[in-house]
Amino acid sequence: MTILLPVVLSVNTGVAQPTEHSDVNFTAIDKQPIAGPVRVSVPGLGGSGVAGDELCDTRYHGGEAQAVYAFAREDLDDWAASLGRSLGNGVFGENLTTSGLDVTGAVVGERWRVGSALLEVTAPRIPCRTFAGWLEEQRWVKRFTERAAPGAYLRVVEEGELQAGDAVAVLDRPGHGVTIGEAFRALTTERELLPRLLEVESLAGKARKRLRA
């Protein structure tokens, strides 16, 4: 029996492009796979933690607790089948497209060793109108929210390099058990779950601000 280990299929970065779907009139959501090792580091305020990756609306993207965004290829494949269109790695704006990793089931605060970098899961991605405008799919925010497989933001605990083909090793997992999927539902459609998030110390600041609101 072949056991498939979790891996990074691609590392994706984007450059700013004009858009009418963002308050700042630019977006770098169109991320493309790049070859070779990529440096990940702790970003400055509103910056990306992935070298060569640009961010535009820093009110909602980037920063220390949202330095890297990961999305599962399996979830992209499910969306491709549902939408009846091809979806390449990076099309959801993710920096890491993974395979064999249950990103929705990742526990907030668990740590991944990828290449020489150490990353920590911090929060789910909340969809926005820029995302909807980019995909040009009707009712996209509602549909993405209903599926509740949002991908995970990560902070950089130890800086290093990673690349396509690197294994993703889950080193430790907090005992509270709150997953990315559960955190997403709490922040969007199942507000009765919000008290569960109060015990999650590693929850990203922007998600915590939404929790307080």
C-alpha positions as CSV (number, residue, x, y, z in Angstrom):
1,M,0.0,0.0,0.0
2,T,1.3,3.4,-1.0
3,I,1.1,6.1,1.7
4,L,1.0,9.6,0.4
5,L,2.7,12.1,2.7
6,P,1.5,15.7,2.8
7,V,3.6,17.9,0.5
8,V,3.7,21.3,-1.0
9,L,2.7,21.1,-4.7
10,S,3.7,24.7,-5.5
11,V,4.8,27.9,-3.9
12,N,2.9,30.8,-5.5
13,T,3.4,34.6,-5.5
14,G,1.6,37.5,-7.1
15,V,2.2,41.0,-8.3
16,A,-0.1,44.0,-8.0
17,Q,-2.6,44.5,-10.8
18,P,-5.4,47.0,-11.3
19,T,-8.9,45.9,-10.3
20,E,-12.3,47.5,-9.9
21,H,-13.1,45.0,-7.1
22,S,-10.9,46.4,-4.4
23,D,-11.1,49.7,-2.4
24,V,-7.4,50.2,-3.1
25,N,-7.9,49.6,-6.8
26,F,-5.1,46.9,-7.0
27,T,-4.9,43.2,-6.1
28,A,-2.2,40.6,-6.2
29,I,-4.6,37.7,-5.8
30,D,-3.5,36.2,-9.1
31,K,-0.6,34.1,-7.7
32,Q,1.5,32.0,-10.0
33,P,3.8,29.0,-9.1
34,I,7.5,29.8,-9.0
35,A,10.4,27.5,-9.3
36,G,13.2,26.9,-6.8
37,P,13.6,27.6,-3.1
38,V,11.6,30.6,-1.7
39,R,12.5,32.5,1.4
40,V,9.8,32.9,4.1
41,S,10.2,35.4,6.9
42,V,8.4,37.4,9.5
43,P,6.8,40.3,7.5
44,G,6.4,43.9,8.4
45,L,3.0,45.5,9.0
46,G,0.7,44.3,6.3
47,G,3.4,42.6,4.3
48,S,3.7,39.1,2.9
49,G,6.0,36.5,4.5
50,V,6.8,35.0,1.1
51,A,9.7,36.6,-0.8
52,G,8.5,38.2,-4.1
53,D,4.9,38.2,-3.1
54,E,3.0,41.5,-3.2
55,L,-0.1,42.4,-1.1
56,C,-2.3,45.4,-1.7
57,D,-5.2,45.8,0.7
58,T,-3.2,45.5,3.9
59,R,-6.2,46.2,6.1
60,Y,-7.2,42.6,5.6
61,H,-4.2,40.7,4.2
62,G,-0.7,40.1,5.4
63,G,1.1,40.9,8.6
64,E,2.8,38.7,11.2
65,A,-0.2,36.3,11.8
66,Q,-1.2,36.1,8.1
67,A,2.2,35.8,6.6
68,V,1.5,32.8,4.4
69,Y,-1.8,31.4,3.1
70,A,-2.2,27.7,2.4
71,F,-5.0,25.9,0.4
72,A,-5.4,22.2,-0.4
73,R,-5.3,21.0,-3.9
74,E,-8.1,18.5,-3.0
75,D,-10.4,21.5,-2.2
76,L,-9.4,23.2,-5.5
77,D,-10.3,20.0,-7.3
78,D,-13.7,19.9,-5.6
79,W,-14.3,23.5,-6.7
80,A,-13.1,22.8,-10.2
81,A,-15.6,19.9,-10.5
82,S,-18.4,22.1,-9.0
83,L,-17.7,25.1,-11.2
84,G,-16.9,23.1,-14.4
85,R,-13.7,25.0,-15.0
86,S,-10.0,24.4,-14.6
87,L,-8.4,25.9,-11.4
88,G,-4.6,26.1,-11.4
89,N,-2.4,26.2,-8.3
90,G,-2.5,29.7,-6.8
91,V,-5.8,30.7,-8.3
92,F,-7.4,31.2,-4.9
93,G,-4.6,33.5,-3.9
94,E,-2.8,30.9,-1.9
95,N,1.0,31.0,-1.3
96,L,1.2,27.2,-0.7
97,T,-0.9,24.7,-2.6
98,T,-0.7,21.5,-0.7
99,S,-1.5,17.8,-1.3
100,G,-2.4,15.1,1.2
101,L,-3.0,17.6,4.0
102,D,-6.3,18.3,5.7
103,V,-6.0,22.1,5.8
104,T,-9.7,22.5,7.0
105,G,-9.0,20.0,9.8
106,A,-5.8,21.7,10.9
107,V,-6.0,22.8,14.5
108,V,-5.4,26.5,15.1
109,G,-2.0,26.8,16.7
110,E,-0.5,23.6,15.2
111,R,2.9,23.9,13.7
112,W,4.2,22.7,10.3
113,R,7.8,22.1,9.4
114,V,8.1,22.8,5.7
115,G,11.6,22.9,4.2
116,S,13.7,24.7,6.8
117,A,10.8,27.0,7.9
118,L,8.5,26.5,10.8
119,L,4.9,27.7,10.3
120,E,2.0,28.0,12.7
121,V,-1.7,27.8,11.7
122,T,-3.4,31.0,12.9
123,A,-6.8,31.6,11.2
124,P,-9.2,30.8,8.4
125,R,-9.5,33.0,5.3
126,I,-12.6,35.1,5.2
127,P,-13.8,35.7,1.5
128,C,-14.1,39.2,0.2
129,R,-15.5,41.0,-2.9
130,T,-12.0,41.1,-4.4
131,F,-11.9,37.3,-4.3
132,A,-15.4,37.2,-5.9
133,G,-14.5,39.7,-8.6
134,W,-11.4,37.8,-9.5
135,L,-13.2,34.5,-10.0
136,E,-16.2,36.1,-11.7
137,E,-18.6,33.6,-10.1
138,Q,-22.1,34.6,-9.1
139,R,-22.8,34.5,-5.3
140,W,-19.2,33.5,-4.8
141,V,-18.8,34.8,-1.2
142,K,-22.0,32.9,-0.1
143,R,-21.0,29.7,-1.9
144,F,-17.4,29.8,-0.5
145,T,-18.8,30.4,3.0
146,E,-21.3,27.6,2.7
147,R,-18.6,25.1,1.8
148,A,-16.6,26.1,4.8
149,A,-13.2,24.9,3.5
150,P,-11.4,28.3,3.6
151,G,-7.7,27.4,3.7
152,A,-5.4,28.5,6.5
153,Y,-3.3,31.5,7.3
154,L,0.1,30.9,8.9
155,R,2.6,32.8,10.8
156,V,6.4,32.3,10.4
157,V,7.8,30.9,13.7
158,E,11.2,30.1,12.2
159,E,12.4,31.8,9.0
160,G,13.8,29.6,6.2
161,E,13.3,28.3,2.7
162,L,10.7,26.1,1.2
163,Q,9.8,24.9,-2.3
164,A,7.5,22.6,-4.3
165,G,8.0,19.0,-3.3
166,D,8.8,19.7,0.3
167,A,7.1,17.5,2.8
168,V,4.7,19.1,5.4
169,A,5.3,17.6,8.8
170,V,2.8,18.5,11.6
171,L,5.1,18.8,14.6
172,D,2.5,19.5,17.4
173,R,-1.2,20.2,17.8
174,P,-2.8,22.2,20.7
175,G,-5.2,20.3,22.9
176,H,-8.1,22.8,22.5
177,G,-9.0,21.0,19.2
178,V,-10.5,24.0,17.4
179,T,-9.9,23.5,13.7
180,I,-9.7,26.0,10.9
181,G,-13.1,24.7,9.7
182,E,-14.7,25.2,13.1
183,A,-13.1,28.7,13.5
184,F,-14.4,29.7,10.1
185,R,-18.0,28.6,10.8
186,A,-17.8,30.4,14.2
187,L,-16.8,33.6,12.5
188,T,-19.4,33.4,9.7
189,T,-22.5,31.2,9.9
190,E,-22.5,29.4,13.4
191,R,-22.1,32.2,15.9
192,E,-22.9,29.7,18.7
193,L,-19.4,28.4,18.3
194,L,-17.8,31.7,19.1
195,P,-17.1,30.9,22.8
196,R,-14.9,28.1,21.6
197,L,-12.5,30.6,20.0
198,L,-11.9,32.5,23.3
199,E,-9.5,29.7,24.5
200,V,-7.5,29.8,21.3
201,E,-4.5,32.0,22.2
202,S,-2.8,31.7,18.8
203,L,-5.8,32.9,16.8
204,A,-4.7,35.7,14.4
205,G,-5.3,39.2,15.6
206,K,-7.6,40.1,12.7
207,A,-9.8,37.1,13.5
208,R,-9.7,37.9,17.2
209,K,-10.9,41.5,16.3
210,R,-13.8,40.0,14.4
211,L,-14.5,37.7,17.4
212,R,-14.7,40.7,19.7
213,A,-17.0,42.6,17.3
